[in-house]
């Protein structure tokens, strides 16, 4: 037989389109050609495949060899096509059975001695292969992430000869249920001394999925508080875990079963570029906002980020997705993240601090704050002060600390109950309620209506600001187990909506 076909998949965003690797052996002078829009690294597979076949004890077919990667209008990237090219050549030359009874998808980079090396993005390919009911053949080093896809017909191989014999069956680990061995993040909210108001704000943010900005001097505990938000969030559902893992696989990250149901926590440095935050690049990789999907994006030293980077967050905060348009492709990636930010009140950090004198002029403070635009600030639901903690509080023993002052003794439990309450009634968290949903589930008593009107006039709230106050008030009512938003709930929501600290 002079013709054979093997199957593989490309990677296009969160999709994995099927690629047919067709090999034809013809007469004529020896030549090896790969067509079908291959990238340079794919064209280089000719030499890797030739050496791997010979060093694995197989004969390299003589004559004119043509390998076509169909469809031809889809760009082929990476070393994943080495194994399917080799398998197609072996089948075309009669060294392997022509066609298996069940379609087999092959992935793997070949070393010159015939060993199989791992490739990126196989979790997505495994999910699509499972849906198509295809057999999967992968390098053994990719076995861990393939097991997470729960593919029952996945096989692993160490080298080309083992792959030609079918490989060894990989035991499937179900991805339809949370991992029993997933551990909670280290550190507890009670580790943070004082800051009861900030702890209460964290619980509200976790319960409703709200964005949060903390303003305070250096060393007041902003970063420590931020690191404890993930433990207030519930484990990911099976569908959410698959979405998060798919994005991580697209980015080329190795998947860890221990982190399978844990919400992602991303904390990029303030020197990160717009492409690093939003996504893009020559091969269109997901950015931090997509890697934080169903989790938390923490931006420390918020004004130090490039203005272009901060402005790029505005649309994803509203829509929960980001569209990356390039000349070669246009992809929409999910980005339903919870923004958590921290900043100092001024460049030196001590404006308004009772113990440390600020060295910044009013003009310098204004320039510092203007790095955060009004439209972006308007999209942040909760803004709080995190003042310096008095030294006496550090000396106080844990037994003397009034941890129940803001009801943080069972913070995660409170947040989980409120989330379940809202999900059962609206199908989404308060931060994601549409205008119509807010009108339906945020009916206010007469006293609360008057309070909202006065607050909107006094704080010059925009239409979005009023909606955000109602959403936060709905979350506070859910934490209290109340069907209606009472004036006390709304008053707390208004207090959490304050702009940068008034006495600064």
Number of C-alpha atoms within 10 A of each C-alpha: 10 15 18 23 21 25 24 25 24 21 22 18 20 19 16 20 15 17 23 20 26 22 28 18 21 16 11 10 10 11 13 17 12 20 15 17 18 20 14 11 13 19 21 14 23 18 12 21 27 18 18 26 23 14 17 16 11 15 13 16 20 15 14 15 20 17 22 20 25 18 15 14 10 16 16 25 17 19 22 27 30 25 33 27 29 26 25 25 30 22 22 23 22 15 14 15 12 16 14 9 6 9 15 20 23 25 28 31 25 26 18 17 16 24 20 27 21 19 18 20 25 29 28 28 27 28 20 19 24 18 10 10 15 19 18 27 29 30 28 20 16 22 22 18 21 31 21 24 26 19 25 19 18 26 23 23 26 19 23 29 19 16 22 18 10 15 21 16 15 22 17 17 18 15 19 14 14 18 19 10 11 15 13 17 15 9 13 16 23 18 11 17 18 20 19 19 14 21 23 16 24 26 30 26 27 29 32 29 28 27 23 25 26 26 23 24 23 17 13 21 20 25 18 15 22 25 19 20 23 20 19 23 25 20 21 20 17 16 12 17 23 21 19 24 27 25 25 22 21 23 19 16 13 16 18 12 19 13 19 27 26 25 25 21 21 19 17 16 14 15 11 13 16 20 17 17 20 23 22 18 12 7 14 20 22 31 22 24 31 28 30 26 28 26 26 28 25 27 23 22 15 23 23 17 19 16 15 10 18 19 14 16 19 16 14 19 21 13 12 18 18 23 16 18 12 13 5 9 11 13 16 13 24 22 26 23 28 26 24 24 23 24 23 24 23 25 21 14 20 22 20 18 15 10 8 11 12 15 13 15 10 10 8 13 16 13 13 16 18 12 15 18 13 10 11 15 16 18 20 22 25 27 23 21 24 26 22 18 14 11 8 7 13 13 9 11 8 13 7 8 14 13 17 10 11 16 14 19 14 14 23 21 16 20 25 19 16 26 23 17 19 20 14 11 10 16 12 17 23 29 23 21 18 13 11 9 13 19 13 10 19 18 16 17 12 11 10 18 16 13 15 22 12 12 18 17 10 9 13 11 19 12 10 14 20 17 20 27 25 26 28 29 28 29 33 27 20 26 22 13 12 13 13 16 26 20 19 14 22 26 18 15 25 23 14 21 23 16 16 16 14 8 6 11
